[in-house]
């Protein structure tokens, strides 16, 4: 064989072998997609978490927190002296 033919054969193998190897691999991403969608929309795993820093009112007598409630999150005013939710907006 001449060197010219050997170079063409080597070049052909360099192109064909990776294509054949990659064609035998099985995809795994579509199997994980339904689980990720379930995690996003059903369990709310990626929902933003409320801030932990309270907002103080009435000179420090009460504070406001954003807490999870049915259907989302809501603001709850807490009385600082009793550590219980304040009825209405004041302690």
C-alpha positions, 0 to 999 in steps of 0.5 A: 500500500502506498502512503497516500492510501494509508493516509486516506484509510486513517482519515476515514477511520477517524471520521467513521469510528466516533460516529459508530461509537456514539450511535450505540449510546442510549439517551437517559435524559427523557426518562428524568424529565417527568420527575423534574416536572413533578418536582417543579409543579407538584412538590414546589421544591423550587419555589422561592422561600420566604425571607426570614427577616421580620419587619418590626412595627409599633416601636418593636411591639410587633413584627410581620413575617411572610409565612406559607399558608394554604395556596401560597404565602401570606403576611402574619403579624406577631406580637413580640411580648406573647410570641403569638399571632396578633389579632388584627394589625396591632398587639 
